[in-house]
Amino acid sequence: MIRFGPSGNSNRFYDEGHTSSVDAPKWLAEQGLTAYEYSFGRGINISSEKANAIGELSKKFDVAISVHAPYYINLANPSDEMAEKSFGYVLRSCEKVREFYGNRVIFHPSTVGKMTRKDAVALTKKRMEILAHLIVENKMDDCIFCPETMGKINQIGDVEEVTDFCKVADFFVPTIDFGHINARTYGSLKTEQDYEQIVLHLINNLGTERASSMHVHFSKIEYSNGGEVKHLTFEDTVFGPEFEPLAKVLKKYKLSPVVICESDGTQADDALYMKRVYESM
């Protein structure tokens, strides 16, 4: 089934007196939300005890947990030593998501750096193949690993690139960040057909099952010539994208992704808005 939830804890969560993410599963369930993304963006530093505590409550309240691996992963780093560190961050994130009793690891693929984009993409694909081998070797292939579409022009991760990376192994499922796509294409996502084109690309290249179970990030994002600048809230009326056309496409193709809202401080409220829009279709 489709699930909606926030990345991290919203301002309202703290305004209502909560101080620990251990409270998040129950709080989200009370809102009517069924997903939660825990970010290791700046480092994997949660204890096993706390992860287990959050995980136990997530099972109790039927809130599916995913984790976001550290932001500094770069599979196109020319240094094999630094690439090994990136592999380690992905695998360590998987160890942790299991402690949450979840099974999804989201990660940023790479950046262009000083290489040509063509060379950086080719190196990323090669490193994805190595990562796939390590995942199998470490018996982690029961989990889902989700390379993400990125918002800045000099980052590797447009829809075509991420889709191609996911062809490496069945346990690679794309994270389609529609806010990032909209930012890197200067506001291209407007109509139902704009969203449908992306979904059809996934179905045609990865099959209906993996397309249906994709991971989704959604937020409005300010952009400039370089792409993404910053995340906004759904109250913004200048930058997009809008969720309603995507909701129609999700309904039309009977897709069941995990939809995570990354709005700036209002992510739980905006996730609930998306759920209500979807259910009203």
C-alpha positions as CSV (number, residue, x, y, z in Angstrom):
1,M,0.0,0.0,0.0
2,I,1.1,3.6,-0.5
3,R,2.5,5.2,2.6
4,F,3.0,8.9,3.5
5,G,5.3,10.4,6.1
6,P,8.0,13.0,6.9
7,S,11.7,13.1,6.8
8,G,12.7,13.8,10.3
9,N,10.7,15.6,12.9
10,S,8.6,18.7,12.1
11,N,8.5,21.9,14.0
12,R,5.0,21.0,15.4
13,F,6.4,17.7,16.8
14,Y,8.7,19.8,19.0
15,D,6.2,22.6,19.6
16,E,3.9,20.0,21.2
17,G,6.5,19.1,23.7
18,H,8.3,16.1,22.2
19,T,12.0,16.0,22.6
20,S,13.0,12.6,21.2
21,S,12.5,10.7,18.0
22,V,11.4,7.7,20.1
23,D,8.1,9.6,20.3
24,A,7.8,9.9,16.5
25,P,6.1,6.6,15.5
26,K,3.2,7.1,17.9
27,W,2.9,10.8,17.1
28,L,2.9,10.1,13.4
29,A,0.3,7.3,13.7
30,E,-2.0,9.7,15.6
31,Q,-1.7,12.1,12.6
32,G,-2.7,9.3,10.2
33,L,0.8,8.9,8.7
34,T,2.5,5.6,8.1
35,A,6.1,6.3,7.1
36,Y,9.1,8.0,8.7
37,E,12.6,8.7,7.3
38,Y,15.5,9.0,9.7
39,S,18.4,10.9,8.3
40,F,22.1,10.0,8.8
41,G,22.9,13.0,6.5
42,R,25.7,14.3,8.7
43,G,26.8,11.0,10.2
44,I,25.6,7.6,11.6
45,N,25.5,8.3,15.3
46,I,22.4,6.8,16.7
47,S,22.8,4.0,19.3
48,S,21.5,0.5,18.7
49,E,19.3,0.8,21.8
50,K,17.6,4.0,20.5
51,A,17.2,2.6,17.0
52,N,15.6,-0.6,18.5
53,A,13.3,1.5,20.7
54,I,12.1,3.5,17.7
55,G,11.8,0.4,15.6
56,E,9.7,-1.5,18.2
57,L,7.3,1.4,18.3
58,S,7.3,1.7,14.5
59,K,6.1,-1.9,14.3
60,K,3.5,-1.4,17.0
61,F,2.0,1.7,15.2
62,D,2.6,0.5,11.6
63,V,5.0,3.2,10.6
64,A,7.5,2.0,8.0
65,I,11.0,3.4,8.6
66,S,13.6,4.2,6.0
67,V,17.0,5.8,6.6
68,H,18.9,8.3,4.5
69,A,22.6,7.5,4.3
70,P,25.3,10.2,4.8
71,Y,25.2,13.1,2.3
72,Y,28.9,12.9,1.6
73,I,28.6,9.6,-0.3
74,N,30.3,10.0,-3.7
75,L,30.6,6.9,-5.9
76,A,32.4,9.0,-8.6
77,N,35.3,10.0,-6.4
78,P,38.5,9.3,-8.3
79,S,40.0,7.8,-5.2
80,D,39.4,4.1,-4.6
81,E,40.0,4.7,-0.9
82,M,37.3,7.3,-0.7
83,A,35.0,5.1,-2.7
84,E,35.5,2.4,-0.2
85,K,34.4,4.8,2.5
86,S,31.2,5.5,0.5
87,F,30.5,1.8,0.2
88,G,31.0,1.6,4.0
89,Y,28.5,4.4,4.6
90,V,25.8,2.6,2.6
91,L,26.4,-0.8,4.3
92,R,26.6,0.8,7.7
93,S,23.3,2.5,7.0
94,C,21.8,-0.8,6.1
95,E,23.0,-2.3,9.4
96,K,21.2,0.6,11.2
97,V,18.0,0.4,9.2
98,R,17.7,-3.2,10.4
99,E,18.0,-2.0,13.9
100,F,14.9,0.2,13.1
101,Y,13.2,-2.9,11.7
102,G,13.1,-1.1,8.4
103,N,14.5,-2.1,5.0
104,R,15.1,0.9,2.9
105,V,18.4,2.8,2.5
106,I,18.3,6.1,0.5
107,F,21.6,7.5,-0.8
108,H,23.0,10.2,-3.1
109,P,24.9,8.6,-6.0
110,S,27.7,11.0,-6.8
111,T,28.9,14.4,-8.1
112,V,30.6,15.3,-11.4
113,G,33.7,16.9,-9.7
114,K,36.5,17.6,-12.1
115,M,35.6,14.8,-14.6
116,T,33.3,15.1,-17.6
117,R,29.7,14.1,-16.8
118,K,30.0,11.1,-19.1
119,D,33.1,9.8,-17.2
120,A,31.6,10.5,-13.8
121,V,28.4,8.6,-14.7
122,A,30.4,5.7,-16.1
123,L,32.5,5.5,-12.9
124,T,29.3,5.7,-10.8
125,K,27.8,2.8,-12.7
126,K,31.0,0.7,-12.2
127,R,30.9,1.5,-8.4
128,M,27.2,0.6,-8.2
129,E,28.2,-2.8,-9.6
130,I,30.9,-3.1,-6.9
131,L,28.4,-2.0,-4.2
132,A,25.9,-4.6,-5.4
133,H,28.6,-7.3,-5.0
134,L,29.3,-6.0,-1.4
135,I,25.6,-6.0,-0.6
136,V,25.2,-9.6,-1.6
137,E,28.5,-10.6,0.1
138,N,27.3,-9.1,3.3
139,K,23.9,-10.8,3.0
140,M,22.0,-7.5,2.8
141,D,20.2,-8.2,-0.4
142,D,16.9,-8.6,1.5
143,C,16.9,-4.8,1.9
144,I,16.1,-2.1,-0.7
145,F,18.8,0.4,-1.7
146,C,17.5,3.6,-3.3
147,P,19.8,5.9,-5.3
148,E,18.2,9.3,-5.4
149,T,17.6,11.8,-8.2
150,M,19.5,15.0,-7.3
151,G,18.6,18.7,-7.5
152,K,21.9,20.4,-8.5
153,I,23.1,20.4,-12.0
154,N,26.6,19.3,-11.1
155,Q,25.3,16.3,-9.2
156,I,24.9,12.9,-10.8
157,G,21.2,11.8,-10.6
158,D,18.8,12.8,-13.3
159,V,15.9,10.4,-13.9
160,E,17.7,8.5,-16.7
161,E,20.9,8.1,-14.8
162,V,19.3,6.8,-11.6
163,T,17.1,4.5,-13.6
164,D,20.2,3.1,-15.3
165,F,22.0,2.6,-12.0
166,C,19.0,0.6,-10.7
167,K,19.4,-1.9,-13.6
168,V,22.5,-3.2,-11.9
169,A,20.6,-5.3,-9.3
170,D,16.9,-6.0,-8.4
171,F,17.5,-4.6,-4.9
172,F,18.2,-1.1,-6.3
173,V,14.9,0.8,-6.5
174,P,14.9,4.5,-7.4
175,T,14.3,7.4,-5.1
176,I,12.4,9.8,-7.3
177,D,12.7,13.2,-5.7
178,F,10.2,15.3,-7.6
179,G,11.3,18.5,-6.0
180,H,14.9,17.8,-7.1
181,I,13.8,17.0,-10.6
182,N,11.8,20.2,-10.8
183,A,14.7,22.2,-9.5
184,R,17.3,20.8,-11.9
185,T,14.9,21.2,-14.9
186,Y,14.0,24.8,-13.8
187,G,10.3,24.1,-13.1
188,S,9.4,21.5,-15.7
189,L,6.9,19.6,-13.6
190,K,3.6,21.2,-14.1
191,T,1.1,18.8,-15.7
192,E,-0.1,15.3,-15.1
193,Q,1.7,14.3,-18.3
194,D,5.0,15.7,-17.0
195,Y,4.8,13.2,-14.1
196,E,3.4,10.4,-16.2
197,Q,6.4,10.6,-18.5
198,I,8.7,9.9,-15.5
199,V,6.6,7.0,-14.2
200,L,6.4,5.4,-17.7
201,H,10.2,5.7,-18.0
202,L,10.5,3.7,-14.8
203,I,7.9,1.1,-15.8
204,N,9.5,0.6,-19.2
205,N,13.0,0.3,-17.9
206,L,12.6,-1.4,-14.5
207,G,9.3,-3.1,-14.7
208,T,6.0,-2.4,-13.0
209,E,6.8,-4.0,-9.7
210,R,9.9,-1.9,-9.0
211,A,8.4,1.3,-10.4
212,S,5.4,0.7,-8.1
213,S,7.5,0.3,-5.0
214,M,9.8,3.3,-5.8
215,H,10.8,5.6,-3.0
216,V,9.5,9.2,-3.4
217,H,10.7,12.5,-1.9
218,F,8.5,15.4,-2.4
219,S,8.8,19.1,-1.5
220,K,8.8,22.5,-3.1
221,I,12.3,23.7,-3.8
222,E,13.7,27.1,-4.7
223,Y,16.1,26.9,-7.6
224,S,18.6,29.0,-9.6
225,N,20.8,28.5,-12.6
226,G,22.7,25.8,-10.7
227,G,19.5,23.9,-9.7
228,E,18.4,23.4,-6.1
229,V,18.9,26.2,-3.6
230,K,16.7,25.3,-0.6
231,H,13.7,23.4,0.5
232,L,10.5,25.4,1.1
233,T,7.0,24.6,2.5
234,F,3.8,23.9,0.6
235,E,2.7,27.4,1.4
236,D,5.2,28.7,-1.2
237,T,3.4,30.0,-4.4
238,V,6.5,30.9,-6.5
239,F,8.4,27.5,-6.9
240,G,6.9,24.1,-7.4
241,P,6.2,21.4,-7.9
242,E,2.6,20.7,-7.0
243,F,1.5,17.3,-5.7
244,E,-2.0,17.1,-7.2
245,P,-0.9,16.0,-10.8
246,L,1.4,13.3,-9.3
247,A,-1.4,12.0,-7.1
248,K,-3.5,11.5,-10.3
249,V,-0.7,9.5,-11.9
250,L,-0.1,7.4,-8.8
251,K,-3.8,6.5,-8.8
252,K,-4.0,5.9,-12.5
253,Y,-1.1,3.4,-12.5
254,K,-2.1,2.0,-9.0
255,L,1.4,2.6,-7.7
256,S,2.3,1.9,-4.0
257,P,5.5,3.9,-3.2
258,V,6.7,5.3,0.1
259,V,6.2,9.0,-0.2
260,I,8.4,11.1,2.1
261,C,7.9,14.8,2.5
262,E,11.0,17.0,2.9
263,S,9.4,20.4,3.5
264,D,11.3,22.8,5.6
265,G,9.8,22.4,9.1
266,T,6.2,21.5,8.0
267,Q,7.0,18.1,6.6
268,A,4.5,16.2,8.7
269,D,1.7,18.6,7.9
270,D,2.5,18.6,4.2
271,A,2.8,14.8,4.2
272,L,-0.7,14.6,5.7
273,Y,-1.9,17.1,3.0
274,M,-0.5,14.8,0.3
275,K,-2.2,11.8,1.8
276,R,-5.6,13.6,1.9
277,V,-5.2,14.8,-1.7
278,Y,-4.4,11.2,-2.8
279,E,-7.3,9.7,-0.9
280,S,-9.7,12.3,-2.4
281,M,-8.8,11.3,-6.0
